[in-house]
Amino acid sequence: MTRFCKTLRRIFVALPLAASLPAGAAVPARYTDSGPEPLLARVFESIEQGNFEHASQDADSLTKAYPNFRLAHLIKGDLLLARTRTLTRFGEGGRSAQDKVEDLREEAIVRLKAYKTRPQANYVPRYLLQMQADQKYAVVVDTQKSRLYLYQNENGTPRFVADYYVTQGKLGADKLKEGDKRTPIGVYHVTSSLPTARLGDFYGTGAYPINYPNEWDRRMGRKGHGIWLHGTPSNTFSRPPKASDGCVVLANQDLDALARTLQVGLTPVIISNSIEWLSMDDWQAERQSLLSMIDAWRQDWESRNVDRYASHYSKRFAADDQGLPQWLAQKRKVNAGKEWIKVATDNISMFRNPGKEEYVVVTFDQDYRSNNLSNQMKKRQYWIKEDGTWKILYEGAA
């Protein structure tokens, strides 16, 4: 039993338990727990303390609560086998092939790491800069931690609700092309809900496609399609951390809970390699800076001064098959017939790209009025950093 304790102890102690917390942050005393992590952590803590009777009892509770949780059954098998002989490796009490045991070992590591290194309550993901009033929730995925975080829109401020273990692509993140077995990194939205009647058992209790490739992905030459949030087969509680063809996969009970918060066409799904957390003060400062930038663009449009208006657009901007010079020439012709312009931008959302490419996706309701035209539309813009200044690379109907 001592050698077995040391085997599991290596898994538990090796976890980088403070890897993702902001400097000086402490794990909050209370945090919404989702899934088997609390019981799983208790099993390992009992093993760590040499209390194998409690570990066995908690393992029994775990398998009863989650009958299809293969990791729980593997740990229970090890604990039972260790009563009869000395174990030398994790998973020796299971009957799975060794590669399956390694998958379960990796699952144990990422589950416990995420459970022990939760974000501080007064820190938020940098990417949720502004949610529209009708966007009730936002989803942020951390692929390195195999974790999905759900935030509620509380009068414009993101408030943590729950977190879930997830599976990503077999070859990790940063999707580039069709069939590369990778999960995309970027800012996306839920586009539809596929009913279970149209899905096979492989996808579990539902599937929610996202808009990969988005406008930015297409401009970057990224290919592929069919990236979904979906569940697991009915005989499987969870899949290994890297096991999908690029989709984000949740246990069915977690998907069902998440599904109650998803709004087709509205809910943002931001997928990151590793979440960057901001204090509320830093988040407010960055948010206000970007809102001021958007308002300056609006005012310069109203001014009818095309040079001032043009200063907000990237040299790489293109619209209606026109490059920036041709597009601005057209704007000058249109403005020549304008006596006045009024532009209102309401219901603004701003989501920052979590990848190495700096861009912000801005969506808003635009109300344009002039002496000879009135127009309302939902507009989406991609702002990029160009020579140290935010510029519009793309704009069009959302």
N, C-alpha and C positions, 0 to 999 in steps of 0.2 A: 504493500500500500504506500510505503514511503516513496518508492521510485515512481509510482503512478502520480502521487502528489507533486513530485518535482516535474513530471512531464507536463501536467496541466498548469502548474505554477509558471512554467516558462511562457506559456501562451498569455496568461493573465498579466504577469509582471512586465512582459515585453511591450505591452501596449503603450504608445506615446500619449499618456493621459492628459497632457496639457498642450498638445500640439496646436490646436486651433483657437484657443482662447486669446482675447486681446490682452496686452501686457497689463499685469496687475489685476486681471479679472478673476473672480471666484465663481465656482459652480453654484448656482442658486439652490437654496434649500428645497424649494418646491418647483416642480416642472411637470407638465403634462406628459405622462408616460403612455406610449402606444405600443401594444404588442407584448411579446414575451421577454423583453429585455430586463425588466425588474427581477423576475424569477430567475432568468439565466444568470444575472449578476450575483444573485444570492447563492446559486449553486457554486459558482467559482469562488466566491468569498468564503463559503464553508470549507471548500477544498483547501483554500489558502490557509485557513485557520486549523486545518487538520480535523475538522468536525465532519466526518464522512457520513454519520447517521443523518445529520441535518441536510447534507448535500443530497443524499439518496431520497429523503422525503421531498425536498424541493424539486428534484428531478422527476419524481412521480407526479407531483402537482403540475409540472410543466407538460409532461406527456398527456395528462388527462385534459388539461386546458387546451392543448394544441395537438390533437391526435396525429396529424400528418406532418408534424415538425421533426424532420429527420435528424437535425442536429441534437434535439432533446433526446431522441431515442438512442443516438450514438453515445452520448454522455452517460445515459442511464446504463447502457450495455457495458461501458467501461467500469462504472462503479460496481456493477454486479460481478463482473469477471474478476475485479481486483480483490474480491473477497476470497477467491480460490487460488490465485497465483499472482506473482509479480508482473506488472505490465511494464513494457519498455517504450511504448509510443502511444500517442493520442489515436483513438479510433480502433484500438486492438480488440475492443469488445464488440465491434460492429462486423457485419458480414459484407459490407460494400467493398467494391474494388478500391485500391489505394488512391486512385485519382479522385474518386468520389469523397473519400475521407479528407483529402487535401482541400476540396471545395468546401466541405463543412467546417474544417479548421479555419479557413479564410473567412467564412461567414461568422464564426464565433468571434474572430478578431475584430471585424468591422462593426459588428453589432455592439460589442462591449466598448470599443473605442468611442463610438458615437454616444453611447449611453453615459460614459464617464467624462466626455469633453463637450458638454452642451454649451451653447452660447449664453452669455450673461443676459439677464432679463432686459436690461436697458440698452442692449445693442441690437441693431437690425442689419439685414443684408444691405450692402451699399446700393444694390441694383434697384430696390423698390423706392425710387425717388418720389413718385407721386402716382396715386391710384385715382381713377375716376370715381365719382360718387356712386355710380352703379356697378362698379367692380367690387364685389363683396369680399373676395378672397384672392390671394396670389400664392402661387406655388414656386418654391425655389429648391432646386436639386443640387446636391453636392456629390459629384461622381466619385471623388476620392474617398469619401466617407460612406458611400452607398446609402445616402440619406436624403429623404424628401421632407422639406419643412413647409408647413402650411401657415400662412399669415392672414389675419382678418383686417379689413379696412375699417379702422375705428376713427371716423371723422378725419380721414386723410393720413392717419398714422398707422403703419403696419404693426399689428399686435399678434404675437405668437399664439398659435392654437394647438398644434400637434406636430409630431414628426414620425416618419415611417421608414423602415428599412426598404431599400429598393435594389433591383438588379439593373445593370447597364449592359452595354455591348460586350461581346466576347473579347474584343481587342481594345476595349477602353473607350475613351471619348475623342473629341475633335474629328467628327465625321467629315469626310472630303468627297466621297464618291459612292455610287450605288454598290451595295454588296460588300462594303469594307468592314462590316461587323462592328461599327463604332456608333456611339451616341453623339448627336450634335451638341455643340456648345453655342449658346446664344439666347436671344429673347424671342419667345414664341407665344402663341395663343392657342387655346383649345378651339378647334374648328367644327367638331361634330361629336355626336354620341352614337356609337354603333350598338344596336340592341343585341342581346345575347342570342336571339333567334338567328341572327346572321353570322354568328361566330362559332367556331368549333370550340371544343372543350379546352383546347390548348390556351386560349385567351382568357379563360376564367369567366368572371361574372360581368365583364364589360370591357369596352375599349374606347379611348378618347384620343382621336388623331390630333396632332398639332401641326402648325403651318411651316414645317421644314420641307423644302428650303424656303426661307423668307427672302425678302428683297435683297438684303445684304448678302446672304448665302449665294444667291444667283449671280450677283455682281462679282463675287469672289470665285465663281466657277465651281461651286460645290454642287454635287449631284446627289440623287437618291430621292426616295419618297417613303411613305408608309411608316413614319415614326409615331408611335402611339404610347399613351399610358394605358396599360392593361393588366389583367390579373393572371393567375396561375391555373394549371389544370386542377381538376377537382380532387385528385389524389395527392396533390403537392401543396404543402403550406407555403414554402418559399423556395426560390431558386438561388444558386450561388451568386456572389457579387458580380461576376462577369459571365453572363450566360445567354444574353439575348442577341438578336441580330441588329440591335441598335435602339430598340424600344426601352422605355423605363417601365419596369415590371414590379408590381406590388402584390403582397398576399391579398387574397380575395376579400378578407374582412377589412383590410386597410383600404383597398380600392373602393369598397362599398361606402366606407366612412368618408373618403375623399370625394366620391361622386356626388354626395349631397351638397358639396360646396362649389362644384364646377358649373360655370356658365358658358355655354357655347357662344363663341365669338367674343367673349369678354375676358375670361380668366387668363391672366398671363402665366406662362410656364417658363421660368428662367433656369437654364441648365448651366451649371458652372463646374469647372474642374475642382475648385476649392473656394468656398465662400469667403468673401472679404466682409468683415463686420465693422460697422461704424457706430460710435457713440451717438446718442440722440442729438447732441450739440453739433457734431460734425455732419451728421445726416441733414439737419436743418439748414446748415450753412451751404452745403452743396446743392440742396434742393432749391433754396432761394436764389442762388446764383444762376441756375439754369432757367428758373421761371423768369428772372429778369432778362435773360438773353432772349427768350421767346417773345417777351413783351417789347423789347427793343426792335425785333424783326417786325412785329405787328405795327408799331408806330412808324417805322421807316416806310412800310408799305403805304400807310395812310398819308404820308408826307408827299407822295407822288414824285419824290426825288429818286430816280432809278439808280443813281450811283450809290446812294445810301442803302437802298434796298438790296442792291447787288452785293454789297459788302458782306452780307450774311450767307452767301452761297459759295460752295466749294468750286475750285477750278475744274473739278471732275464732274460737276453737276450736269445732268442731262434730263430732258423731258420731251415727250412727243417726238422722239428721234432727232432732237436738236441738242447740240452742245450749248454750253453756257453763253457764248457770244451771240449765237443765233436766237436763243431764247430771250436774252435781254433786249435784243433789237426788236423783237416782237412786243415785249413789254413796253418799250418806249413808244411804239406806234399806238398801242392800246391806251396808254396814259395820256397821250396827246388829246384824246377826246374826253378826258375826265375833268370835271370841275371840282369834284371832291370824292374822297373814298373814306369809308368807315369799315373797320374790320373788328369783329368781336371773336375772341377765342375762349370757349367755355368747356367745362368738363375735361380738363387736361389730364393726361397720364404721361409719366416719364419713367422709362425703364432703361437702366444702363447695361450695356453688354458686359458679361462677366469674363469674357475672353481677353486675349492679349490685344485685340483690336479695339481701339477706343471709339465707341459710338453710343448714342442715346436714341432710343426709339420714342418719339413724341407723337401722341394721338390726341386730337381735340375736335370739338364741334366748331366749325367755322361759319360765321355769319358775315357775308361780304355784301356791302351796299355802296352804290355810287349813284351819280346823277342819271345814269342810263342802264344800270344793271343791278339786280339783286340775286344773291345765290347763297344757298345753305348746303353744307356738305360735312361729312366726317373725314378729316384729313389725317394722314400719317406722314411724318417726316423722319429721316435718319440724319442726325447731326453727328459729324465726325470732328476730331481734333486735326486741324491743318495749320501748320506753322504756329502751334501753341494756342490757336483760337478755334472756338467751336464754329463750324460751318455746316450748311445744309447740303448733303450729298444727294438726297432723294426726297421728293414729296409727291404725293398722289392720294387718291381716295383710299380710305381704310376699308 
